[in-house]
Amino acid sequence: MNELEDFHEELYNEVTNGAVVNNDFYQHQLFDYFCQYLNDFGEIDIPFYSYYKDQNGRALNGYYFNDGENGNNSLNLFICSYSGSNKLLNINKDEIETCFKRLENFYLKSLDKNFHWQMEESSDGYEIARLIYEHQKDISNINLYLLTDKRLSTRMETIPSKSTVNVNFHYHLWDLTRLYRVLSSERVSEDIVINFREEFECELQCLPANFESSEYRSFLVVVPGLVLSKLYEKYGSRLLERNVRSFLQVRGKVNKKIRETILKEPERFFAYNNGITATAEDIKLEKGKIAELKNLQIVNGGQTTASLFNAYKKDKADIKGIFVQMKLSVISQEMADEMVPLISKYANSQNKVNDADFFATHAFHKRIEEFSRRIYVPAGAGQLTQSKWFYERARGQYLNGYAYSSSASAKKFKLEFPKKQVFTKTDLAKFEGVWMQLPHIVSKGAQYIFLDFANKIEGEWKKDDKPFNELYYKTCIAKAIIFKETESIVTNSSWYDGGYRANIVAYSLSFVAYKIQQLGKSLDFLEVWNTQTITETFKNVLKIVTKKVHDKLLNNGVFSNVGQYCKRSSCWDAVKAINFEFSASFVDELIEIDDFAKEVSNAKKVQKIDNGIEAQKKVMEHSPEYWQNVLEYGRQKRVITPKEESIIGYLLKNKFVSEKQSIIMLEILDKISEEGFSG
């Protein structure tokens, strides 16, 4: 059995087990499996599952509507083709074309108001059909996605886009081979290779920067506005910096001044506009001009790019005479992970981009990852082996953990890290978000709750990182267990008809957190961690609460669009007003706030010790010569204090510093690095 077949077997088991455990449809499980990964590496935002199929050649499995904040309004429609076989099967060209045609037909039929009028409002297809009808004038691009566990049997490098009078259809096929190829690589996404001669019948004028660097090459480039606009039309958010793709897109509406210049004074655009900052991983030059770029990324200038696109598509502006200046840094793939986020951060600093936008690479995640690789789950009665939860800090880490191992090693890895115990950054934000009592933010989707979570953690981490310790980690896992248990309770309830599970779960757990807070108590998260489950008493509470929340959401008396209603703070206010009291037996399971506070305090003390040990280890990794250079550079720049000088001097003399002194040493290193010290 080869690696692709192994991967198919894992997917088959994941889908089959998920469908059985959650009493769900196989296609829904396949949809969730693909979409979680596609979101993780920046291909899509998390879509809504919405199943529809009729006898007239119309079908879909999900959707996501980009509401146009970046000027590139788009509708994303999804369809699944699930084989249901434990053998790896092929998908051919005819089946591919049929699936995409069904999506097209659904969209075109939705333009007729009678289509959604004839549906039940509670049906899955109603909401997206109505949304298409009401917003059809705002939609300029439609991305059609086919997700399948089959393998592409024909050679189809690309599926050409198709334009109609009002919209452009773009086709995205994700078969098993493509998903595996991307997941098992170290790349964030598939390569974007732009051949300017083939695509635009031109090369880009450029001027190399006159300096040498082993890390990167720089160019000053002139880009035709029409080329930039068409690139954005084709690649959309993938053209924006992928390491922070979900959090560093174009903010706000299209800039009025930029639009005014495009429409009224296009010949002055180059003079008035600041241009864009971009990176690429490789470049091909022909006669001093840029012929090809690999993985072009716009890290500053999204507003300019979106404004050009908007004027070209919406205003039908003639932008052939518009040119944009671009500062291009060509950075190797090896250096890209380190340098691109920093270029993006500093290039955007003039626009006050929040540090949370770059939180995906924060030390917080590295600490959670370290805990997950080290801390075993408590062994239950009769268990001979112990497992761990796996925090997937970077996309594809879990698959890479066993993909290239022997079958015995892969089996051992999966026993140590069961698939059901894998969680991601957005999962963590969601688990925390419901206990922060933010169900309306959680209901907006992964990127919204992650940004809210990032803002909170970033601020707290700057003040003091010690609260993010082993107790915090175990509490997070406890919240994950509770979340998954609640999902299972909802799915298996007789009253559940298959809709809005994510909203019901989020609001139910936030409601429980709210009611516990009113009592001045705390849930015993450590007990959940120790048992890796919740008590029958807690399950009974959740069975009652989820039913009440379900009824409140669906019978709100105001909004027929429940999904949109759940995104409003007024919805949370309404749920908080539900009349409910905990059973006495559940209250007995809660612990006093003071007791939990003592556990938190003790855990912070332990983390303080761990921080010191880690700092000491990092300091001793550098040679005395290195720290001598630090001392001399700090003196030269006049940025270190006498106390700091004495600590470095003590290290150079005694070859040893304490844990507390080591923390100060690392702070010195951070300080002089900001002044340009590179070692």
Protein Blocks (a to p, Z undefined) as FASTA:
>chain_A
ZZklmmmmmmmmmmmmmmmmnopafklmmmmmmmmmmmmnopaccddddddddfeopacf
bdcddehlnopacddddddddekiabdcdddfklmmmmmmmmmmmmmmmmpmklmmmpcf
kbmklmmmmmmmmmmmmpmbdcdddddfbdcfbdcfbacddddfkbccddddddfklmmm
mmmmmbfbdcddddfklmnopacddddddbddfkbccddddddfklmmmmmmmnmmmlpc
fklmmmmccedjddfklmmmmmmmmmlmmmmpgbjadddfbdcdeehiafbdehiacfbh
jlmmmmmmmmmmmnopafklpccddddddddfklmmmmmmmmmmmmmmmnopafklmmmm
gfklmmmmmmmmmmccdddehiabdcdddddfbghklmmmmmmmcfklmmmmmmmmgfkl
gccfklmmmmmmmmnopaklmmnojklmmmmmmmmmmmmmmmomklmcfklmmmmmmmmm
mmmmmmmmmmmpmklgoiaklmmmmmmmmmmmmmmmmnopacdfklmmmnopacfklmmm
mmmmmmmmmmmmmmnolamclmlmmmpmklmmmmmmpccdddfklmmmpccfklmmmmmm
mmmmmmmmmmmmmmmmmmmmpcfklmmmmmmmmmmnopacfklmmmmmmmmmnopacfkl
mmmmmmmmmmmmmnopaZZ
